[in-house]
């Protein structure tokens, strides 16, 4: 598998003190955009996503020496990114002392006022529908729909059974369909 071979090369370079920075640059080049969009779909705001992605790669840098190859590199990195998103959303709820529904409303408001969101009305409606989902369903939907991840990979990232992930995705699709149909 070509991806795995590239990751092995990156990890090998990272283990060598002389090529560690080069390895990290390769890692950034390969995964930064994927991680950014994974995070951005969860937190919506570009500046928040940038901050979180920076934190994610700092954690990756600090924890990569202990990476044991018992998972694929990108699923390990997605797990870190996912945990950072959840932590950010929970802090946002606590800081503002608001319910998750209010945070989702605020994210939807950010979506509609963002000059960086250039999607048409259908894309915007989809994003608004996604924001009505509980965090876990939103994660599962985003990973399956946008990142085209296999359920087995999602299971590694989220620590959830494949069956539960399929059920979450199915429920998410039904809720999105209902939202889009009822808001026309």
Secondary structure, 3 states (H helix, E strand, C coil): CHHHHHHHHHHHHHHCHHHHHHHHHHHHHHHHHHHHHHHHHHHCCHHHHHHHHHHHHHHHHHHHHHCCCCCCHHHHHHHHHHHHHHHHHHHHHHHHCCCHHHHHHHHHHHHHHCCCCCCCHHHHHHHHHHHCCCHHHHHHHHHHHCCCCCHHHHHHHHCCCHHHHHHHHHHHHHHHHHHHHHCC
